[in-house]
Amino acid sequence: MTTFADLNLDPRVLQAVSEAGYQTPTPIQAQAIPHAIAGRDVLGIAQTGTGKTASYTLPMITLLSSGRARARMPRSLVLAPTRELAAQVAENFDIYAKHTKLTKALLIGGVSFKEQDMLIDRGVDVLIATPGRLLDHFERGKLLLTGVQIMVVDEADRMLDMGFIPDIERIFQLTPFTRQTLFFSATMAPEIERITNTFLSNPAKIEVARAATTSETIDQRLVLFTPSRRDHAFAEKRAMLRALITAEGDGCTNAIVFCNRKLDVDVVAKSLKAHGFNAAPIHGDLDQSVRTKTLDDFRDGRLRLLIASDVAARGLDIPAVSHVFNFDVPSHCEDYVHRIGRTGRAGRSGVSITIATPADEKYLAAIEGLIKQPIPRVAAPEIVFDDRPDRGEHRQPRSRHQGRDDRRGPREDRSRDDRPREDRARDDRAPPSAAEALPVIDPIGAEALPPPRRDDRREPRRDDRQGDRRREPRRDDHRHEAPVVGMGDHVPDFILRSFAPLAAASGD
Ligand code: AMP
């Protein structure tokens, strides 16, 4: 069996790996690292949870450990689709490079340009960025990509979902032709294949797990649920979710609840909170500081239930999640695999519970076809549905304020979203329509939600929104459901932390 010592890694990297508690390389590490160390391009087909981050960070640190960064010319570049993933990669670098003097900078939206410029000006070995933010810096003339020796593209399939492929192509063209490219994707869509054929040179192709595989450590269950009344469907489904969570008892230490639509993410989170559950939402419209805090709370055990959209949650590495609840059956069968893969990681056991309505039949069939097994049906718990009008659960006024749902047909179809994945990703990133931004009657407590703030001048989150470069969001286009908190210059420590004091690297 391959050991880390067999992989030709720098001794300082080996020491950090051993201190991280890793005993043996994962399959992607064992296969990718030797090629990367030898300077070859690598095409890794691997999901998160396989150890793919270390499979490119360890050789990068080894290769970069000799040599020195020049001002504004990073020596390597890691592109990640979202801020959270970029921050996660940066944390990994901190762990593996702690015995070296390499420096890094993290370029993500929601962080002031000034601080990031300062780091780049001093010269960094590793630049970790979301594509939009990287191009922002480039266009401001603050960054040169001609010194990039190693370029990593992580979660390329997700970049595709989010419309970042043109940005990636542009970034490839700005880096030297002679660079080494390490490219990772969970799936190989034709567009991804085209990119790799164009920009990778005779890559070592490594595939460790097919997207269709679900971990055997996950106890998958399906609850068939038929609402008693059409106009109650959404509220009854929320009651069903509560009953399912409660039935899991203390065994459900923490859980991610997936909804198909970001509007529902907010409503479900609010509803759970109103019923005394420790829950918070995460989706692309929330301010970065709120997203970071919510994720930190979830990782550190202060938050039990994270209510999420696919786009916001995919790829996040939260090692110990006991349960995944699919409030909605995903319309795209691969999303099912990605969702339930949030639990049962690293050999731990996990439970996934999916609520399916009769309307979900064809989507279920697609999922079961993909994973090549039926999802075991379990009995639905009794639900307590409070039908009193003052709870407001089913008395949503039918007004234009309800936004898109009203245009989409019957109420119980609100969770179904059949649009292509790119469109859904865009929806998760795009500012709300004017109709959505108007005050609505809170379906949980029948309170009027606060009107949208008009004085907020937060910076558009370009890295998560490829389209923003062409279309600035309207100033009054704010979501109604989340308080918007500007991050200003306050940035969490881990985001700005470097491997070693910069002074050491620059010899000050
Ligand atoms: P990733 O696929 O990069 O998101 O990694 C998933 C998780 O596996 C992370 O929490 C890593 O810390 C962990 N990990 C990475 N490599 C190893 C290894 N060789 N042994 C044990 N855990 C690892």
Residues whose N, C-alpha, C, O or C-beta is under 5 A from the ligand:
A	BS01	AMP	Y22 Q23 T24 P25 T26 Q47 T48 G49 T50 G51 K52 T53 A54 D317
